[in-house]
Amino acid sequence: MCFYYSLIETAKLNGLNPYAYLKWLFEKAPLLKNEDSLESLTPWKCNPEDVNKSMLPGA
C-alpha cells in the first residue's frame, strides 16, 4: 500500500495527474522487454505529454 502512495505523491511532485500517470504506467509496464527499462516509467523520467495522451478518448 505504501508503494502506491509513494508513487502517487511522486507523480504529483513531478507535475503529473496521478490518475493519468497510473493509467499510463499500467498500460506501458506489461510491454517492457527487460527490467532495465523500468526506470523510463518512473514519474521523474516519463514524458508528461505521453501520460496526458493516455487520458484522451480512444487512447
N, C-alpha and C positions, 0 to 999 in steps of 0.2 A: 504494500500500500504506500509506503514511504517513497518508493521508487517513482510511482506515478505523480505524487505530489511534487517531488523534486523536479521531474520532467516538465510538469505544467508551469511551475514557478520559473524555471529556467527559460521556457518558451516566452513567458510574459516579459522577463527581463531583457530578452532579445527582440522585443517588439513584435512578437508573433501572437496571433489569435490562438489560444490554447486548443480550442476545438478543431480549428483548421489544421494546426500542427499535428495533433494526434491522428486525425483522419489521414493526412498526407503520410505520416510515419507508418501507420498500419497498412497503407496501400503499397508503400515502397519497400518495407523491410522484407517481405517474402521474396522479392525479386533480386535480393543481393546474391552475388556469386560467392563471396567469401567474407569472413569475419572482419577482414581489414577494411572493408567498405562501410562498416558500421559508423565510423566517425563522420562520414558525409551526411548522416541522418541526424546528427546532433543539432540542437537549436542554434548553436553559435556557428555552425558550418553550412546549414541548409540555405537555399536561396528563397527569401521571403516571397518572391513572385511565384515560384513553383508551389509554395504552400498555399498561397491565396487562390491559385488556379484550381486547386483541388476542391474548392468550395463552389465553383461555377456549376450551373446546371449541366448535366450530361458529362461531367468530368469523372 
